[in-house]
Amino acid sequence: MLSAVISAGMLAASSCSDRMPDAPEEGGTENTDPEPEQKPDPGQEDMTARTVAERLGLGWNLGNQMDSHINGVASETGWGNNAATQATFDRIREAGFSSVRIPVTWLGQFGDGPEYTINAEWLDRVAELVGYAGNAGLNVIINIHHDGADSAHWLDIREAAADTWADARIKEQITAIWTQIAEKFRDTGDFLIFEGFNEIHDGGWGWGDNRNDGGRQYRCLNGWNQTFVDAVRAAGGCNSTRYLAVPGYCANPDLTIAHFEMPEDSAEDRILVSVHYYDPNEYTLTAKYSEWGHTADAGKRAGDNEEAHVKDVFSRLNETFISKGIPVYIGESGCVNRETEREQSFQRYWFEYVIKAARTYGMAIFVWDNGAEGYGNECHAFIDHGTGEFCSAPARLAVATMVKAMNTDDETYTLDSVYDNAPEQDGSPE
């Protein structure tokens, strides 16, 4: 657990060597390496990357909260969630999560350049939430979130790729914003990770001009990642060795594997790579299809070989990064809630297979929860953001499945055994 207690709203000084909290015991025993027959050959460097992943373990996103915004101004409750409390984070930990990601949008909360001074009240609220999570014994990730959405705001990758002056101006603002954030948390220990950006893209979600601009957008993002790392390190204190996370383009695994470049860093082995996973989105996000996997009924699934796709993506991430000692975490992953018992059984199966695969291939994974109750398109409510209580009985079952998939140590519980215990094909509930 943390060696320093953090009071809400005011972060107490803590040793920069404070380790990340261990994974919670609920739902399984201590999180160690996956079963030998499934994990790739580790090697000493790979074990370092896996250790970071184990410490982060299963994470939860406080989504549509500090990242929400109305008319260009970030607002914690703007998209319908109640303000988070200490109880929220205490119960997240009790539920079996070991980490939280707190996406933060800064739109409308900073002044004009060249200072770009952040609203002190907004920054204090971010610090208060980090304090709540730290008190609960959770690892924490904060970032710059919707400021780069669709090239619609100041982190405009399309403009930067077309105009070197625009790119230089954006880098100056990245430096100013991240310097202020880093200075705010200068004395906060290693349980807090900074993630440079979220899903940076030009509005095409990875299928826009980035596909035919000669790599300019990819190079811009790699440059922004370097600017972020340099700004945080220059802030000093615990930031000199803090774990930092950097994304690939749109946080897309394939584009990350193909075009991401590791930034140079004055600290050794302190950079993590962030990707997201919502495949297939016609099942996980829009709910066009109601079932998933090899036992799904024909016509109710997005495609064939869906489990094989998970293994293919995760194994390539492992080969590209983790096997070389570079930790990877899946900063967002999720599957919307369903109404019928049979559909819920497939939702739980998706979570179990994807999370078990993440652990098998050496990655931490963070579940997206935007607080949107109901069923279908973009309804990712599992835990009430204001109280930490489960939103429903199915949500409780889904979270229990997530925790089991990440935290259970049993040599008979493998990715193959999860596959073999998929929902029945005859239409009966699991």
C-alpha positions as CSV (number, residue, x, y, z in Angstrom):
1,M,0.0,0.0,0.0
2,L,1.0,3.6,-0.2
3,S,3.6,4.8,2.3
4,A,2.2,8.3,2.5
5,V,-1.4,9.2,3.1
6,I,-2.9,11.8,0.7
7,S,-5.5,14.1,2.0
8,A,-8.4,15.0,-0.2
9,G,-7.8,18.2,-2.2
10,M,-4.2,18.7,-0.9
11,L,-1.6,16.2,-1.9
12,A,0.9,15.5,0.8
13,A,4.6,15.2,0.0
14,S,5.5,11.6,-0.7
15,S,8.6,9.7,-1.6
16,C,9.1,9.5,-5.4
17,S,10.0,5.8,-4.8
18,D,6.5,5.0,-3.5
19,R,5.7,1.9,-5.5
20,M,2.4,1.3,-7.2
21,P,-0.1,-0.5,-4.9
22,D,-0.4,-4.3,-5.3
23,A,-3.4,-5.8,-7.1
24,P,-6.4,-6.3,-4.7
25,E,-7.0,-9.7,-3.3
26,E,-10.7,-9.8,-4.1
27,G,-11.5,-12.1,-6.9
28,G,-8.2,-14.0,-6.8
29,T,-4.8,-14.3,-5.3
30,E,-1.8,-12.1,-6.0
31,N,-1.4,-11.4,-9.7
32,T,1.6,-13.2,-11.0
33,D,2.7,-14.2,-14.5
34,P,0.2,-16.0,-16.7
35,E,0.3,-19.7,-17.3
36,P,3.6,-20.9,-18.8
37,E,2.0,-22.5,-21.8
38,Q,0.5,-19.3,-23.0
39,K,2.9,-16.5,-22.2
40,P,5.7,-15.7,-24.7
41,D,9.3,-16.2,-23.7
42,P,9.8,-13.4,-21.1
43,G,13.5,-12.7,-20.6
44,Q,14.7,-10.3,-18.0
45,E,13.5,-7.2,-19.9
46,D,10.1,-8.7,-20.5
47,M,9.7,-9.4,-16.9
48,T,10.2,-5.7,-16.2
49,A,7.4,-4.8,-18.6
50,R,5.2,-7.5,-17.1
51,T,5.8,-6.3,-13.6
52,V,4.5,-2.8,-14.5
53,A,1.4,-4.4,-16.1
54,E,0.8,-6.6,-13.0
55,R,1.0,-3.6,-10.8
56,L,-1.6,-1.7,-12.9
57,G,-3.6,-4.9,-13.3
58,L,-7.3,-4.3,-13.9
59,G,-8.3,-0.6,-14.1
60,W,-11.5,1.4,-14.3
61,N,-12.2,4.6,-16.2
62,L,-14.0,7.6,-14.6
63,G,-15.3,8.3,-18.0
64,N,-17.5,11.2,-19.1
65,Q,-16.6,13.0,-15.9
66,M,-13.6,15.3,-15.8
67,D,-13.4,14.8,-19.6
68,S,-16.9,16.1,-20.2
69,H,-17.3,19.6,-21.7
70,I,-20.2,21.9,-22.8
71,N,-19.8,24.8,-25.3
72,G,-16.0,24.5,-25.1
73,V,-15.7,24.4,-21.3
74,A,-14.8,21.3,-19.3
75,S,-17.3,20.5,-16.6
76,E,-17.2,17.5,-14.2
77,T,-21.0,17.0,-14.2
78,G,-21.7,18.3,-17.7
79,W,-22.6,15.0,-19.2
80,G,-24.9,13.8,-16.4
81,N,-22.6,12.1,-13.9
82,N,-22.6,13.1,-10.2
83,A,-19.4,14.4,-8.7
84,A,-17.1,11.6,-7.6
85,T,-16.4,11.1,-3.9
86,Q,-14.0,9.3,-1.6
87,A,-16.6,6.5,-1.4
88,T,-16.4,6.1,-5.2
89,F,-12.8,5.2,-5.1
90,D,-13.0,3.1,-1.9
91,R,-15.6,0.9,-3.5
92,I,-13.8,0.7,-6.8
93,R,-10.9,-0.8,-4.9
94,E,-13.2,-3.1,-2.9
95,A,-14.8,-4.3,-6.2
96,G,-11.4,-5.7,-7.2
97,F,-9.8,-2.9,-9.4
98,S,-6.2,-1.9,-8.7
99,S,-6.1,1.2,-10.9
100,V,-8.2,4.1,-12.1
101,R,-7.8,6.3,-15.2
102,I,-9.2,9.8,-14.7
103,P,-9.6,11.3,-18.2
104,V,-9.3,15.1,-18.0
105,T,-10.4,17.7,-20.6
106,W,-8.8,21.1,-20.1
107,L,-10.9,23.0,-22.7
108,G,-12.0,26.4,-21.3
109,Q,-10.0,25.9,-18.2
110,F,-6.9,27.8,-19.2
111,G,-6.1,31.3,-20.3
112,D,-4.4,32.7,-23.4
113,G,-0.8,32.1,-24.5
114,P,2.0,32.1,-24.0
115,E,1.3,31.2,-20.4
116,Y,-2.0,29.2,-20.9
117,T,-2.5,29.5,-17.2
118,I,-4.8,26.7,-15.9
119,N,-7.8,27.6,-13.8
120,A,-6.6,26.8,-10.2
121,E,-10.0,25.5,-9.2
122,W,-10.1,23.0,-12.0
123,L,-6.5,21.8,-11.3
124,D,-7.3,21.6,-7.6
125,R,-10.3,19.4,-8.4
126,V,-8.2,17.0,-10.4
127,A,-5.8,16.9,-7.5
128,E,-8.6,16.2,-5.1
129,L,-9.7,13.2,-7.2
130,V,-6.1,11.9,-7.4
131,G,-6.1,12.2,-3.6
132,Y,-9.3,10.2,-3.2
133,A,-7.8,7.4,-5.4
134,G,-4.5,7.5,-3.6
135,N,-6.3,7.2,-0.2
136,A,-8.1,4.1,-1.6
137,G,-4.7,2.5,-2.5
138,L,-5.3,2.8,-6.3
139,N,-2.8,3.6,-9.0
140,V,-4.0,6.6,-11.0
141,I,-3.6,7.9,-14.6
142,I,-4.5,11.4,-15.6
143,N,-4.2,12.8,-19.1
144,I,-5.2,15.4,-21.7
145,H,-8.3,13.9,-23.1
146,H,-10.9,15.6,-25.5
147,D,-8.6,18.6,-26.3
148,G,-7.4,16.5,-29.2
149,A,-10.7,15.0,-30.3
150,D,-11.3,15.0,-34.1
151,S,-8.8,17.9,-34.7
152,A,-11.7,20.1,-33.5
153,H,-9.8,21.8,-30.6
154,W,-6.3,23.1,-29.9
155,L,-4.5,19.7,-30.3
156,D,-5.2,19.8,-34.1
157,I,-3.2,17.1,-35.7
158,R,-4.4,17.9,-39.2
159,E,-3.3,21.6,-38.9
160,A,0.0,20.6,-37.4
161,A,0.8,18.1,-40.1
162,A,0.1,20.8,-42.8
163,D,1.8,23.7,-41.1
164,T,5.2,23.6,-39.2
165,W,4.4,26.9,-37.6
166,A,1.1,25.5,-36.2
167,D,2.9,22.4,-35.0
168,A,5.5,24.6,-33.2
169,R,2.6,26.7,-31.6
170,I,0.9,23.5,-30.4
171,K,4.1,22.1,-28.9
172,E,4.6,25.4,-27.0
173,Q,1.1,24.9,-25.6
174,I,1.7,21.3,-24.7
175,T,4.8,22.3,-22.8
176,A,2.9,25.0,-20.9
177,I,-0.1,22.8,-20.0
178,W,2.0,19.8,-19.0
179,T,4.5,21.9,-17.1
180,Q,1.7,23.2,-14.9
181,I,0.2,19.8,-14.3
182,A,3.6,18.3,-13.5
183,E,4.4,21.1,-11.1
184,K,1.1,20.6,-9.3
185,F,2.0,16.9,-8.7
186,R,5.7,17.5,-8.2
187,D,5.8,15.7,-4.9
188,T,3.4,12.9,-5.7
189,G,4.8,9.4,-5.9
190,D,4.8,6.7,-8.5
191,F,1.2,5.6,-8.0
192,L,0.4,8.6,-10.3
193,I,1.1,8.2,-14.0
194,F,0.7,11.0,-16.6
195,E,-0.7,10.0,-20.0
196,G,0.2,12.6,-22.6
197,F,-2.9,12.4,-24.8
198,N,-5.9,10.3,-25.6
199,E,-7.1,9.4,-29.1
200,I,-5.4,11.9,-31.3
201,H,-6.7,11.8,-34.9
202,D,-8.0,14.1,-37.6
203,G,-11.7,13.2,-37.4
204,G,-11.4,10.0,-39.4
205,W,-10.7,7.7,-36.5
206,G,-7.6,6.3,-38.1
207,W,-9.1,6.2,-41.6
208,G,-8.6,9.9,-42.5
209,D,-5.8,11.9,-44.1
210,N,-3.3,10.0,-42.0
211,R,-3.6,7.1,-44.5
212,N,-2.3,9.2,-47.5
213,D,-0.3,12.2,-46.1
214,G,3.1,10.5,-46.3
215,G,3.2,9.9,-42.5
216,R,3.1,13.6,-41.5
217,Q,0.4,13.1,-38.9
218,Y,2.2,10.1,-37.4
219,R,5.4,12.1,-37.2
220,C,3.6,15.0,-35.6
221,L,2.2,12.8,-32.8
222,N,5.6,11.3,-32.2
223,G,6.9,14.8,-31.8
224,W,4.1,15.8,-29.4
225,N,4.9,12.7,-27.3
226,Q,8.5,13.8,-27.1
227,T,7.4,17.4,-26.1
228,F,5.2,15.9,-23.4
229,V,8.0,13.8,-21.9
230,D,10.5,16.7,-22.0
231,A,8.1,19.0,-20.3
232,V,7.3,16.6,-17.4
233,R,10.9,15.7,-16.8
234,A,11.9,19.4,-16.7
235,A,9.4,20.0,-13.9
236,G,11.6,18.1,-11.5
237,G,10.8,16.5,-8.2
238,C,9.1,13.1,-8.6
239,N,8.5,14.0,-12.3
240,S,12.1,13.2,-12.9
241,T,11.4,9.5,-12.7
242,R,7.6,9.4,-12.9
243,Y,6.0,6.7,-15.2
244,L,4.8,8.4,-18.3
245,A,2.4,7.0,-20.9
246,V,2.3,7.9,-24.6
247,P,-0.2,6.9,-27.2
248,G,0.0,5.9,-30.8
249,Y,-2.2,7.4,-33.5
250,C,-5.9,7.3,-32.3
251,A,-4.7,4.8,-29.7
252,N,-5.2,2.2,-32.4
253,P,-3.1,-0.9,-31.9
254,D,-2.3,-1.5,-35.6
255,L,-1.4,2.1,-36.2
256,T,0.7,2.1,-33.0
257,I,2.6,-1.0,-34.0
258,A,3.2,0.5,-37.5
259,H,4.0,4.1,-36.8
260,F,4.8,4.8,-33.1
261,E,8.3,5.9,-32.1
262,M,9.5,5.7,-28.5
263,P,10.4,9.2,-27.2
264,E,13.9,9.7,-25.8
265,D,13.8,9.9,-22.0
266,S,16.3,11.0,-19.3
267,A,14.8,8.4,-17.0
268,E,15.4,4.7,-17.6
269,D,12.5,2.3,-18.3
270,R,9.8,4.7,-17.3
271,I,7.7,5.0,-20.5
272,L,4.5,3.0,-21.1
273,V,2.7,2.7,-24.4
274,S,-1.1,3.3,-24.4
275,V,-3.6,1.7,-26.8
276,H,-7.4,1.2,-26.8
277,Y,-9.4,-1.9,-27.7
278,Y,-13.1,-2.0,-28.7
279,D,-13.1,-4.6,-31.4
280,P,-15.5,-5.1,-33.1
281,N,-17.1,-1.8,-32.5
282,E,-20.3,-2.9,-34.1
283,Y,-20.7,-5.2,-31.1
284,T,-18.9,-3.3,-28.3
285,L,-20.0,0.2,-29.0
286,T,-23.0,0.5,-31.3
287,A,-24.6,-2.8,-30.4
288,K,-25.5,-3.5,-34.0
289,Y,-24.8,-7.2,-33.1
290,S,-25.9,-8.8,-29.9
291,E,-23.5,-11.8,-29.6
292,W,-19.8,-12.4,-29.9
293,G,-17.4,-15.3,-30.3
294,H,-17.4,-18.8,-31.7
295,T,-20.7,-19.9,-30.1
296,A,-22.7,-16.8,-31.2
297,D,-25.7,-17.5,-33.4
298,A,-25.3,-16.8,-37.1
299,G,-26.4,-13.3,-38.0
300,K,-25.9,-12.0,-34.5
301,R,-22.2,-11.6,-34.6
302,A,-19.9,-9.2,-36.4
303,G,-17.7,-11.8,-38.0
304,D,-15.9,-15.1,-37.7
305,N,-12.7,-15.9,-35.7
306,E,-13.3,-13.1,-33.2
307,E,-11.3,-14.8,-30.4
308,A,-8.4,-15.3,-32.9
309,H,-8.5,-11.6,-33.7
310,V,-8.0,-10.7,-30.0
311,K,-5.0,-13.1,-29.8
312,D,-3.5,-11.7,-33.0
313,V,-3.7,-8.1,-31.9
314,F,-2.4,-8.7,-28.4
315,S,0.4,-11.1,-29.5
316,R,1.6,-8.5,-32.0
317,L,1.6,-5.8,-29.2
318,N,3.6,-8.2,-27.1
319,E,6.1,-8.9,-29.8
320,T,6.5,-5.3,-30.8
321,F,6.8,-3.8,-27.3
322,I,6.5,-6.0,-24.3
323,S,9.1,-8.6,-25.4
324,K,11.5,-5.6,-25.8
325,G,10.9,-4.4,-22.2
326,I,8.3,-1.7,-23.1
327,P,5.2,-1.9,-21.0
328,V,1.8,-1.6,-22.8
329,Y,-1.6,-1.0,-21.2
330,I,-5.0,-0.9,-22.8
331,G,-6.2,2.5,-21.5
332,E,-9.8,1.9,-22.7
333,S,-11.7,-1.2,-23.4
334,G,-15.4,-1.9,-23.1
335,C,-18.6,-3.5,-24.2
336,V,-22.0,-1.9,-23.8
337,N,-24.7,-3.3,-21.6
338,R,-27.4,-5.6,-22.9
339,E,-31.0,-6.2,-21.8
340,T,-31.6,-10.0,-22.1
341,E,-29.9,-12.6,-20.1
342,R,-28.4,-14.4,-23.1
343,E,-27.0,-11.1,-24.5
344,Q,-25.5,-10.4,-21.1
345,S,-23.8,-13.8,-21.0
346,F,-22.0,-12.9,-24.3
347,Q,-21.1,-9.5,-22.9
348,R,-19.5,-11.2,-19.9
349,Y,-17.8,-13.7,-22.2
350,W,-16.3,-10.8,-24.3
351,F,-15.0,-9.2,-21.1
352,E,-13.6,-12.4,-19.7
353,Y,-11.8,-13.4,-23.0
354,V,-10.4,-10.0,-23.7
355,I,-9.2,-9.3,-20.1
356,K,-7.8,-12.8,-19.7
357,A,-6.0,-12.3,-23.1
358,A,-4.6,-9.0,-21.9
359,R,-3.1,-10.6,-18.8
360,T,-1.8,-13.6,-20.8
361,Y,0.1,-11.3,-23.2
362,G,1.4,-9.1,-20.4
363,M,-0.8,-6.0,-20.5
364,A,-2.9,-4.1,-18.0
365,I,-6.4,-3.2,-19.1
366,F,-8.8,-0.4,-18.1
367,V,-12.6,-0.8,-18.5
368,W,-14.5,2.1,-19.9
369,D,-17.4,3.3,-17.7
370,N,-19.1,6.5,-18.9
371,G,-22.0,6.3,-16.4
372,A,-24.6,6.0,-19.2
373,E,-27.3,3.6,-17.9
374,G,-29.6,1.6,-20.1
375,Y,-28.9,-0.8,-22.9
376,G,-27.2,-0.6,-26.3
377,N,-25.3,2.2,-28.0
378,E,-22.6,3.7,-25.8
379,C,-24.3,2.5,-22.5
380,H,-21.2,1.7,-20.4
381,A,-22.5,2.2,-16.9
382,F,-21.2,-0.4,-14.4
383,I,-20.4,1.6,-11.2
384,D,-22.2,4.8,-10.0
385,H,-19.6,7.6,-10.3
386,G,-21.0,9.5,-7.3
387,T,-21.3,6.6,-4.8
388,G,-19.2,3.7,-6.1
389,E,-22.3,1.4,-5.9
390,F,-23.0,-1.1,-8.8
391,C,-25.5,0.3,-11.2
392,S,-27.4,-3.0,-11.5
393,A,-27.2,-6.7,-10.8
394,P,-25.9,-7.4,-14.3
395,A,-23.2,-4.8,-13.8
396,R,-22.1,-6.5,-10.6
397,L,-21.9,-9.8,-12.5
398,A,-19.9,-8.2,-15.3
399,V,-17.4,-6.6,-12.9
400,A,-17.0,-9.9,-11.1
401,T,-16.2,-11.5,-14.4
402,M,-13.6,-8.8,-15.1
403,V,-11.9,-9.3,-11.8
404,K,-11.9,-13.1,-12.2
405,A,-10.2,-12.8,-15.6
406,M,-7.4,-10.5,-14.4
407,N,-6.8,-11.6,-10.8
408,T,-7.4,-15.4,-10.7
409,D,-4.3,-17.6,-10.4
410,D,-5.2,-21.2,-11.2
411,E,-3.3,-23.3,-13.7
412,T,-6.5,-24.8,-15.0
413,Y,-7.9,-21.3,-15.7
414,T,-6.4,-20.5,-19.1
415,L,-7.4,-18.6,-22.2
416,D,-8.3,-21.9,-23.7
417,S,-10.6,-22.8,-20.8
418,V,-12.4,-19.4,-21.1
419,Y,-12.9,-20.2,-24.8
420,D,-14.2,-23.7,-23.9
421,N,-16.8,-22.2,-21.5
422,A,-18.3,-19.7,-23.9
423,P,-22.1,-19.3,-23.7
424,E,-24.1,-22.3,-25.1
425,Q,-24.9,-22.1,-28.8
426,D,-28.5,-23.3,-28.5
427,G,-29.8,-20.0,-27.2
428,S,-30.0,-20.9,-23.5
429,P,-28.3,-18.4,-21.0
430,E,-24.9,-19.3,-19.7
